[in-house]
Every structure is written in C-alpha cells, then in structure tokens.
Amino acid sequence: AQTVTQSQPEMSVQEAETVTLSCTYDTSESDYYLFWYKQPPSRQMILVIRQEAYKQQNATENRFSVNFQKAAKSFSLKISDSQLGDAAMYFCAYKGNQFYFGTGTSLTVIP
Amino acid sequence: NAGVTQTPKFQVLKTGQSMTLQCAQDMNHEYMSWYRQDPGMGLRLIHYSVGAGITDQGEVPNGYNVSRSTTEDFPLRLLSAAPSQTSVYFCASSRRDRNTIYFGEGSWLTVV
C-alpha cells in the first residue's frame, strides 16, 4: 500500500523568509502524481502545487516550488518570501490508483 | 462557481442516530469520494465512486454507506452514529484521470 509521511508536525518561519516542508512516500508504481494542499483555519482544502512523476523538472507556482527526488521518493515544498497568509496546515498527497494524504505540517508565520 | 457543495456544514448527533451528509458537484466529474479528517491522521478515504451506479470502499468504510444514483450527487450515510465518528468530513470530486481533486468545504460532525 502507498504511504505518505510528513515527519514535521509543526514548523515556523519568519515573515519574508524561506521554509521547506518535507514529504516522503512509498510506492511501487512508476506513474503517479504528487500534490501539496494548504488547509487554512477555514478548513478549505486548497491545491498549492502538483508534480507529475514522469517530469524531471520541478514544479513551481509563484512563491511555491518543489524539490522532487524520484529515486529517493521525496517531495518537499519550498515557500519563499513567506507571508502571514501562508500560515496553515499543509498536506502532502500521492495519487496512484487513489489519493493518499500525509498527516500534515502546521506552518506558523512569525511577523 | 459552485464546484463541490457539502451540506450541512455543522451537525450534532446523538449516539445511535442516523443522518446523511449531502455532496453535489457541478463539474460533471466521474470520480467522487468521501474523506474524514481527524487530528494527527490526515485525510482517510471512506468510500469512493468512479461513476453513477458504482461505489467502492476506501480505507475506513465501517459505519458508513454511500450510493451514486446520479453523476452529480454522492451522499454519505451514517447508519448508527458513534462518538468515534466525530470528525470533519470532506467530499471531493475529479475527472476520470483524477490528476487533480477538488474538495468541498467540509462538514463538522459531532456525535455525543
């Protein structure tokens, strides 16, 4: 079975600084997708970024980028120039036959 | 832009009561699913459907029923509510390729 592990339950970052959230996954599939979702206090699940496993180039979305290491099964999220609105729970997700989610990392942004 | 709509947003049930969480999507997505979110557990898949008339169990199906009579609707039924079912429930949908999943806003359920 696929598993997604987020080893950092909580992280904090100073406003305008950079922070990296870690995610590892376990799979025997070769074709899959990886995602980062943001969940603010409202609990709405918001897609931050998506990475196709067959693409070697790391995905970027404005201040958000990933470091995808397929051989190591690692998929970290880097948030640059952190803003107060980035404070949220962040979930890493793997999609093969189904979606599997990590347990989340709670990010605090310090003014 | 309705997207995925869940009702009710908040509900308090007594142990043993039954209820239905409604989910509707207007994006003509084939795939729909229900998750529950508990502290420290992430999102866990309860049931899913790949199209009208087809449903299947996820990781934590016990105590829940689903049906998919139309493409748009995917209700989740709690047969006899238990305190262990206190959680936040999310409905989600996606196209057949399931490369991106869209979530509803969540339903907070408390069983006392």
Interface residues (C-beta under 8 A of the other chain):
Chain A: V4 P9 Y33 F35 S42 R43 Q44 M45 L47 R50 E52 F91 K95 Q98 F99 F101 G102 T103 G104
Chain B: S33 Y35 G40 M41 G42 L43 R44 L45 Y48 G58 V88 F90 A92 R98 N99 T100 I101 F103 E105 G106
